[in-house]
């Protein structure tokens, strides 16, 4: 027989874990709902150097024709669809863990980008978007007159 050390906070910790799971499921939607609807979003890395801002989005299993990149009012949007192959009948599935369906990610861009100077490439399931930065934004100072 094993001796278990008494922890008076064990029940509170369990309750807190359950509450965290509950709030997390409201924040992102339940896992079952996500799988049923097929919603998902690609993960991204955003970084910059002195000349450009780069965004790498992992979008495996999606063809280049099913991806759309747009910039409107300094908001970059990546949209697309990951299609499920219907080669296997649903009753033959034992487990479905991969996500399918429409996706959309939007990111605010700084005012210092040239939204007409965008280059997007797609290779090995990674979408790389590079956006040129403008030269330094000029600030005009105006004298204030005293009356």
CNS distance restraints for C-alpha pairs under 8 A (distance, minus, plus):
assign (resid   9 and name CA) (resid  13 and name CA) 6.11 0.50 0.50
assign (resid  10 and name CA) (resid  14 and name CA) 6.22 0.50 0.50
assign (resid  11 and name CA) (resid  15 and name CA) 6.15 0.50 0.50
assign (resid  12 and name CA) (resid  16 and name CA) 6.08 0.50 0.50
assign (resid  13 and name CA) (resid  17 and name CA) 6.16 0.50 0.50
assign (resid  14 and name CA) (resid  18 and name CA) 6.26 0.50 0.50
assign (resid  15 and name CA) (resid  19 and name CA) 6.19 0.50 0.50
assign (resid  16 and name CA) (resid  20 and name CA) 6.09 0.50 0.50
assign (resid  17 and name CA) (resid  21 and name CA) 6.24 0.50 0.50
assign (resid  18 and name CA) (resid  22 and name CA) 6.17 0.50 0.50
assign (resid  19 and name CA) (resid  23 and name CA) 6.19 0.50 0.50
assign (resid  20 and name CA) (resid  24 and name CA) 5.99 0.50 0.50
assign (resid  21 and name CA) (resid  25 and name CA) 6.10 0.50 0.50
assign (resid  22 and name CA) (resid  26 and name CA) 6.52 0.50 0.50
assign (resid  23 and name CA) (resid  27 and name CA) 6.21 0.50 0.50
assign (resid  24 and name CA) (resid  28 and name CA) 6.27 0.50 0.50
assign (resid  24 and name CA) (resid  29 and name CA) 7.83 0.50 0.50
assign (resid  25 and name CA) (resid  29 and name CA) 5.01 0.50 0.50
assign (resid  25 and name CA) (resid  30 and name CA) 4.81 0.50 0.50
assign (resid  25 and name CA) (resid  31 and name CA) 7.48 0.50 0.50
assign (resid  26 and name CA) (resid  30 and name CA) 6.85 0.50 0.50
assign (resid  29 and name CA) (resid  33 and name CA) 6.54 0.50 0.50
assign (resid  29 and name CA) (resid  34 and name CA) 6.57 0.50 0.50
assign (resid  30 and name CA) (resid  34 and name CA) 6.16 0.50 0.50
assign (resid  31 and name CA) (resid  35 and name CA) 6.14 0.50 0.50
assign (resid  32 and name CA) (resid  36 and name CA) 6.02 0.50 0.50
assign (resid  33 and name CA) (resid  37 and name CA) 5.98 0.50 0.50
assign (resid  34 and name CA) (resid  38 and name CA) 5.64 0.50 0.50
assign (resid  34 and name CA) (resid  39 and name CA) 5.50 0.50 0.50
assign (resid  34 and name CA) (resid  40 and name CA) 7.41 0.50 0.50
assign (resid  35 and name CA) (resid  39 and name CA) 6.99 0.50 0.50
assign (resid  35 and name CA) (resid  97 and name CA) 7.59 0.50 0.50
assign (resid  35 and name CA) (resid  99 and name CA) 6.44 0.50 0.50
assign (resid  37 and name CA) (resid 101 and name CA) 7.60 0.50 0.50
assign (resid  38 and name CA) (resid  99 and name CA) 5.39 0.50 0.50
assign (resid  38 and name CA) (resid 100 and name CA) 4.68 0.50 0.50
assign (resid  38 and name CA) (resid 101 and name CA) 4.96 0.50 0.50
assign (resid  38 and name CA) (resid 102 and name CA) 7.62 0.50 0.50
assign (resid  39 and name CA) (resid  99 and name CA) 6.67 0.50 0.50
assign (resid  39 and name CA) (resid 100 and name CA) 6.44 0.50 0.50
assign (resid  39 and name CA) (resid 101 and name CA) 5.65 0.50 0.50
assign (resid  39 and name CA) (resid 102 and name CA) 6.33 0.50 0.50
assign (resid  39 and name CA) (resid 103 and name CA) 6.58 0.50 0.50
assign (resid  40 and name CA) (resid  99 and name CA) 6.13 0.50 0.50
assign (resid  40 and name CA) (resid 100 and name CA) 6.99 0.50 0.50
assign (resid  40 and name CA) (resid 101 and name CA) 7.22 0.50 0.50
assign (resid  40 and name CA) (resid 102 and name CA) 7.39 0.50 0.50
assign (resid  40 and name CA) (resid 103 and name CA) 5.89 0.50 0.50
assign (resid  41 and name CA) (resid 103 and name CA) 5.35 0.50 0.50
assign (resid  41 and name CA) (resid 104 and name CA) 6.50 0.50 0.50
assign (resid  41 and name CA) (resid 105 and name CA) 6.82 0.50 0.50
assign (resid  42 and name CA) (resid  57 and name CA) 6.12 0.50 0.50
assign (resid  42 and name CA) (resid  58 and name CA) 5.61 0.50 0.50
assign (resid  42 and name CA) (resid  59 and name CA) 5.76 0.50 0.50
assign (resid  42 and name CA) (resid 103 and name CA) 7.63 0.50 0.50
assign (resid  42 and name CA) (resid 105 and name CA) 7.70 0.50 0.50
assign (resid  43 and name CA) (resid  57 and name CA) 5.73 0.50 0.50
assign (resid  43 and name CA) (resid  58 and name CA) 5.74 0.50 0.50
assign (resid  43 and name CA) (resid  59 and name CA) 7.96 0.50 0.50
assign (resid  44 and name CA) (resid  55 and name CA) 6.63 0.50 0.50
assign (resid  44 and name CA) (resid  56 and name CA) 5.39 0.50 0.50
assign (resid  44 and name CA) (resid  57 and name CA) 4.31 0.50 0.50
assign (resid  44 and name CA) (resid  58 and name CA) 6.43 0.50 0.50
assign (resid  45 and name CA) (resid  55 and name CA) 5.66 0.50 0.50
assign (resid  45 and name CA) (resid  56 and name CA) 5.14 0.50 0.50
assign (resid  45 and name CA) (resid  57 and name CA) 6.60 0.50 0.50
assign (resid  46 and name CA) (resid  53 and name CA) 7.33 0.50 0.50
assign (resid  46 and name CA) (resid  54 and name CA) 5.76 0.50 0.50
assign (resid  46 and name CA) (resid  55 and name CA) 4.52 0.50 0.50
assign (resid  46 and name CA) (resid  56 and name CA) 6.54 0.50 0.50
assign (resid  47 and name CA) (resid  53 and name CA) 5.94 0.50 0.50
assign (resid  47 and name CA) (resid  54 and name CA) 5.37 0.50 0.50
assign (resid  47 and name CA) (resid  55 and name CA) 6.59 0.50 0.50
assign (resid  48 and name CA) (resid  52 and name CA) 5.73 0.50 0.50
assign (resid  48 and name CA) (resid  53 and name CA) 4.23 0.50 0.50
assign (resid  48 and name CA) (resid  54 and name CA) 5.72 0.50 0.50
assign (resid  49 and name CA) (resid  53 and name CA) 6.58 0.50 0.50
assign (resid  50 and name CA) (resid 133 and name CA) 7.84 0.50 0.50
assign (resid  51 and name CA) (resid 132 and name CA) 6.07 0.50 0.50
assign (resid  51 and name CA) (resid 133 and name CA) 5.53 0.50 0.50
assign (resid  51 and name CA) (resid 134 and name CA) 7.93 0.50 0.50
assign (resid  52 and name CA) (resid 113 and name CA) 7.91 0.50 0.50
assign (resid  52 and name CA) (resid 130 and name CA) 6.32 0.50 0.50
assign (resid  52 and name CA) (resid 131 and name CA) 5.38 0.50 0.50
assign (resid  52 and name CA) (resid 132 and name CA) 4.39 0.50 0.50
assign (resid  52 and name CA) (resid 133 and name CA) 5.08 0.50 0.50
assign (resid  53 and name CA) (resid 130 and name CA) 5.64 0.50 0.50
assign (resid  53 and name CA) (resid 131 and name CA) 5.22 0.50 0.50
assign (resid  53 and name CA) (resid 132 and name CA) 6.57 0.50 0.50
assign (resid  53 and name CA) (resid 133 and name CA) 7.09 0.50 0.50
assign (resid  54 and name CA) (resid 128 and name CA) 6.93 0.50 0.50
assign (resid  54 and name CA) (resid 129 and name CA) 5.58 0.50 0.50
assign (resid  54 and name CA) (resid 130 and name CA) 4.42 0.50 0.50
assign (resid  54 and name CA) (resid 131 and name CA) 6.44 0.50 0.50
assign (resid  55 and name CA) (resid 127 and name CA) 7.89 0.50 0.50
assign (resid  55 and name CA) (resid 128 and name CA) 5.67 0.50 0.50
assign (resid  55 and name CA) (resid 129 and name CA) 5.08 0.50 0.50
assign (resid  55 and name CA) (resid 130 and name CA) 6.48 0.50 0.50
assign (resid  56 and name CA) (resid 126 and name CA) 6.44 0.50 0.50
assign (resid  56 and name CA) (resid 127 and name CA) 5.60 0.50 0.50
assign (resid  56 and name CA) (resid 128 and name CA) 4.52 0.50 0.50
assign (resid  56 and name CA) (resid 129 and name CA) 6.46 0.50 0.50
assign (resid  57 and name CA) (resid 126 and name CA) 5.58 0.50 0.50
assign (resid  57 and name CA) (resid 127 and name CA) 5.06 0.50 0.50
assign (resid  57 and name CA) (resid 128 and name CA) 6.50 0.50 0.50
assign (resid  58 and name CA) (resid 125 and name CA) 5.98 0.50 0.50
assign (resid  58 and name CA) (resid 126 and name CA) 4.63 0.50 0.50
assign (resid  58 and name CA) (resid 127 and name CA) 6.42 0.50 0.50
assign (resid  59 and name CA) (resid 125 and name CA) 5.10 0.50 0.50
assign (resid  59 and name CA) (resid 126 and name CA) 5.74 0.50 0.50
assign (resid  59 and name CA) (resid 127 and name CA) 6.86 0.50 0.50
assign (resid  60 and name CA) (resid 124 and name CA) 7.49 0.50 0.50
assign (resid  60 and name CA) (resid 125 and name CA) 4.23 0.50 0.50
assign (resid  60 and name CA) (resid 126 and name CA) 7.02 0.50 0.50
assign (resid  61 and name CA) (resid  82 and name CA) 6.76 0.50 0.50
assign (resid  61 and name CA) (resid 125 and name CA) 6.73 0.50 0.50
assign (resid  62 and name CA) (resid  66 and name CA) 6.60 0.50 0.50
assign (resid  62 and name CA) (resid  67 and name CA) 7.70 0.50 0.50
assign (resid  62 and name CA) (resid  81 and name CA) 7.03 0.50 0.50
assign (resid  62 and name CA) (resid  82 and name CA) 5.25 0.50 0.50
assign (resid  62 and name CA) (resid  83 and name CA) 7.39 0.50 0.50
assign (resid  62 and name CA) (resid 125 and name CA) 7.22 0.50 0.50
assign (resid  63 and name CA) (resid  67 and name CA) 7.22 0.50 0.50
assign (resid  64 and name CA) (resid 122 and name CA) 6.72 0.50 0.50
assign (resid  66 and name CA) (resid  80 and name CA) 5.27 0.50 0.50
assign (resid  66 and name CA) (resid  81 and name CA) 5.78 0.50 0.50
assign (resid  66 and name CA) (resid  82 and name CA) 7.60 0.50 0.50
assign (resid  67 and name CA) (resid  78 and name CA) 7.14 0.50 0.50
assign (resid  67 and name CA) (resid  79 and name CA) 5.74 0.50 0.50
assign (resid  67 and name CA) (resid  80 and name CA) 4.31 0.50 0.50
assign (resid  67 and name CA) (resid  81 and name CA) 6.97 0.50 0.50
assign (resid  68 and name CA) (resid  77 and name CA) 8.00 0.50 0.50
assign (resid  68 and name CA) (resid  78 and name CA) 5.83 0.50 0.50
assign (resid  68 and name CA) (resid  79 and name CA) 5.12 0.50 0.50
assign (resid  68 and name CA) (resid  80 and name CA) 6.01 0.50 0.50
assign (resid  69 and name CA) (resid  76 and name CA) 7.29 0.50 0.50
assign (resid  69 and name CA) (resid  77 and name CA) 5.79 0.50 0.50
assign (resid  69 and name CA) (resid  78 and name CA) 4.75 0.50 0.50
assign (resid  69 and name CA) (resid  79 and name CA) 6.52 0.50 0.50
assign (resid  70 and name CA) (resid  76 and name CA) 5.81 0.50 0.50
assign (resid  70 and name CA) (resid  77 and name CA) 5.33 0.50 0.50
assign (resid  70 and name CA) (resid  78 and name CA) 6.75 0.50 0.50
assign (resid  71 and name CA) (resid  75 and name CA) 5.36 0.50 0.50
assign (resid  71 and name CA) (resid  76 and name CA) 4.46 0.50 0.50
assign (resid  71 and name CA) (resid  77 and name CA) 6.24 0.50 0.50
assign (resid  71 and name CA) (resid 115 and name CA) 6.60 0.50 0.50
assign (resid  72 and name CA) (resid  76 and name CA) 6.76 0.50 0.50
assign (resid  74 and name CA) (resid 108 and name CA) 6.08 0.50 0.50
assign (resid  74 and name CA) (resid 109 and name CA) 5.13 0.50 0.50
assign (resid  74 and name CA) (resid 110 and name CA) 6.93 0.50 0.50
assign (resid  74 and name CA) (resid 111 and name CA) 6.83 0.50 0.50
assign (resid  74 and name CA) (resid 115 and name CA) 7.15 0.50 0.50
assign (resid  75 and name CA) (resid 106 and name CA) 6.43 0.50 0.50
assign (resid  75 and name CA) (resid 107 and name CA) 5.54 0.50 0.50
assign (resid  75 and name CA) (resid 108 and name CA) 4.65 0.50 0.50
assign (resid  75 and name CA) (resid 109 and name CA) 5.84 0.50 0.50
assign (resid  76 and name CA) (resid 106 and name CA) 5.45 0.50 0.50
assign (resid  76 and name CA) (resid 107 and name CA) 5.15 0.50 0.50
assign (resid  76 and name CA) (resid 108 and name CA) 6.38 0.50 0.50
assign (resid  76 and name CA) (resid 109 and name CA) 6.84 0.50 0.50
assign (resid  77 and name CA) (resid 104 and name CA) 6.88 0.50 0.50
assign (resid  77 and name CA) (resid 105 and name CA) 5.63 0.50 0.50
assign (resid  77 and name CA) (resid 106 and name CA) 4.30 0.50 0.50
assign (resid  77 and name CA) (resid 107 and name CA) 6.54 0.50 0.50
assign (resid  78 and name CA) (resid 104 and name CA) 5.56 0.50 0.50
assign (resid  78 and name CA) (resid 105 and name CA) 5.24 0.50 0.50
assign (resid  78 and name CA) (resid 106 and name CA) 6.41 0.50 0.50
assign (resid  79 and name CA) (resid 102 and name CA) 7.52 0.50 0.50
assign (resid  79 and name CA) (resid 103 and name CA) 5.66 0.50 0.50
assign (resid  79 and name CA) (resid 104 and name CA) 4.36 0.50 0.50
assign (resid  79 and name CA) (resid 105 and name CA) 6.62 0.50 0.50
assign (resid  80 and name CA) (resid 102 and name CA) 5.76 0.50 0.50
assign (resid  80 and name CA) (resid 103 and name CA) 5.47 0.50 0.50
assign (resid  80 and name CA) (resid 104 and name CA) 6.62 0.50 0.50
assign (resid  81 and name CA) (resid 100 and name CA) 7.44 0.50 0.50
assign (resid  81 and name CA) (resid 101 and name CA) 5.32 0.50 0.50
assign (resid  81 and name CA) (resid 102 and name CA) 4.23 0.50 0.50
assign (resid  81 and name CA) (resid 103 and name CA) 5.97 0.50 0.50
assign (resid  82 and name CA) (resid  99 and name CA) 7.97 0.50 0.50
assign (resid  82 and name CA) (resid 100 and name CA) 5.10 0.50 0.50
assign (resid  82 and name CA) (resid 101 and name CA) 5.14 0.50 0.50
assign (resid  82 and name CA) (resid 102 and name CA) 6.44 0.50 0.50
assign (resid  82 and name CA) (resid 103 and name CA) 7.91 0.50 0.50
assign (resid  83 and name CA) (resid 100 and name CA) 5.88 0.50 0.50
assign (resid  83 and name CA) (resid 101 and name CA) 6.04 0.50 0.50
assign (resid  84 and name CA) (resid 100 and name CA) 5.94 0.50 0.50
assign (resid  84 and name CA) (resid 101 and name CA) 7.60 0.50 0.50
assign (resid  88 and name CA) (resid  92 and name CA) 6.69 0.50 0.50
assign (resid  88 and name CA) (resid  93 and name CA) 7.50 0.50 0.50
assign (resid  89 and name CA) (resid  93 and name CA) 7.20 0.50 0.50
assign (resid 109 and name CA) (resid 113 and name CA) 7.20 0.50 0.50
assign (resid 112 and name CA) (resid 133 and name CA) 5.71 0.50 0.50
assign (resid 112 and name CA) (resid 134 and name CA) 5.35 0.50 0.50
assign (resid 112 and name CA) (resid 135 and name CA) 7.76 0.50 0.50
assign (resid 112 and name CA) (resid 136 and name CA) 7.62 0.50 0.50
assign (resid 112 and name CA) (resid 137 and name CA) 6.64 0.50 0.50
assign (resid 113 and name CA) (resid 131 and name CA) 6.65 0.50 0.50
assign (resid 113 and name CA) (resid 132 and name CA) 5.86 0.50 0.50
assign (resid 113 and name CA) (resid 133 and name CA) 4.18 0.50 0.50
assign (resid 113 and name CA) (resid 134 and name CA) 5.43 0.50 0.50
assign (resid 114 and name CA) (resid 118 and name CA) 7.64 0.50 0.50
assign (resid 114 and name CA) (resid 131 and name CA) 6.76 0.50 0.50
assign (resid 114 and name CA) (resid 132 and name CA) 5.54 0.50 0.50
assign (resid 114 and name CA) (resid 133 and name CA) 5.63 0.50 0.50
assign (resid 114 and name CA) (resid 134 and name CA) 5.88 0.50 0.50
assign (resid 115 and name CA) (resid 131 and name CA) 6.97 0.50 0.50
assign (resid 115 and name CA) (resid 132 and name CA) 7.70 0.50 0.50
assign (resid 117 and name CA) (resid 131 and name CA) 5.95 0.50 0.50
assign (resid 117 and name CA) (resid 132 and name CA) 5.63 0.50 0.50
assign (resid 118 and name CA) (resid 129 and name CA) 6.96 0.50 0.50
assign (resid 118 and name CA) (resid 130 and name CA) 5.79 0.50 0.50
assign (resid 118 and name CA) (resid 131 and name CA) 4.62 0.50 0.50
assign (resid 118 and name CA) (resid 132 and name CA) 6.63 0.50 0.50
assign (resid 119 and name CA) (resid 129 and name CA) 5.69 0.50 0.50
assign (resid 119 and name CA) (resid 130 and name CA) 5.28 0.50 0.50
assign (resid 119 and name CA) (resid 131 and name CA) 6.57 0.50 0.50
assign (resid 120 and name CA) (resid 127 and name CA) 6.90 0.50 0.50
assign (resid 120 and name CA) (resid 128 and name CA) 5.58 0.50 0.50
assign (resid 120 and name CA) (resid 129 and name CA) 4.37 0.50 0.50
assign (resid 120 and name CA) (resid 130 and name CA) 6.46 0.50 0.50
assign (resid 121 and name CA) (resid 127 and name CA) 5.80 0.50 0.50
assign (resid 121 and name CA) (resid 128 and name CA) 5.28 0.50 0.50
assign (resid 121 and name CA) (resid 129 and name CA) 6.58 0.50 0.50
assign (resid 122 and name CA) (resid 126 and name CA) 5.67 0.50 0.50
assign (resid 122 and name CA) (resid 127 and name CA) 4.46 0.50 0.50
assign (resid 122 and name CA) (resid 128 and name CA) 6.29 0.50 0.50
assign (resid 123 and name CA) (resid 127 and name CA) 6.68 0.50 0.50
